[in-house]
Amino acid sequence: MRDTFMSNLRRVKESKRSGKGTTDIYTPKWSLYDRLKFLQKTVIQSTSTSNLNISSEKFDDIQIEQTLNESLK
């Protein structure tokens, strides 16, 4: 049930962020969505820190290389 709630919540947040008008915001059709809104406080993603010591330039190079490798497959 929590996963279904999170999926619906994610869709609502994405529709609000996309720049659409207020009439285009996603409205969940799942009957339990409104009843489970209390879960919203418990499922907020906390900030995290990376355990990798890669500079942003190296990281960009790695991403470009991975993209090129995937496109060649």
N, C-alpha and C positions, 0 to 999 in steps of 0.2 A: 504494500500500500504506500509505503514511504517513497519507493522508486517511482510509482505512478504519479504521486503528488509532485515530486521533484521534476519529473518530465513536464508536467503541466505548468509548474511554476517557471521553469526555464523558458518555455514557449511564450508565456506572458511577458517575462522580462525582455526577451529578444524582440518581441513585437513592439514593445514600448521604446526600445533603444533604436529601432530601425528608422525612425523618423516618420513613421506613418501617422496619419491623423488619429484622433481619439476614437473614431468609429471603426478603425481598422485594427484595434488592439485585440489580440486573441482572447477569447472567452472560453475557458474550459467547459466541456460538456459533461465531464465526469461528475456524478452526483455527490461524491464524497469530498470534492475539492474544497468547498466552503467550510465543511465541518473539520477539515484537517489543517486549516490555515495556521493553527497554533504551532505546527511543525516548522513553520517558516523561521521562527526564532532559533530553533535548534539545528537547522541545517545550513546556516550561513557559513560559507567557506571562510576559514581563517587565513590570514596571511602566512606565507611560507617562505623559507629561505632555501636557496640552492646549495647543494653540497658539491657543486662543481666549481673549480677554479679556472674558468675559461674566460679570457677577455672577450669583450663584445666583438672585436674584429675577428678573432679566431672562430667565435660562434657563428658569425655571418658567413665566413668561409666554409665552415662545416655544413651549414644549411644549404649553401649554393652547391657544394659538391654532392650532397645527398640528393638534391633535386635533379641535378644532371644525371646521376646514376640511375635514378628512378625513371627518368624520361628515356633513357637508352634501353631499358628492359623491354 
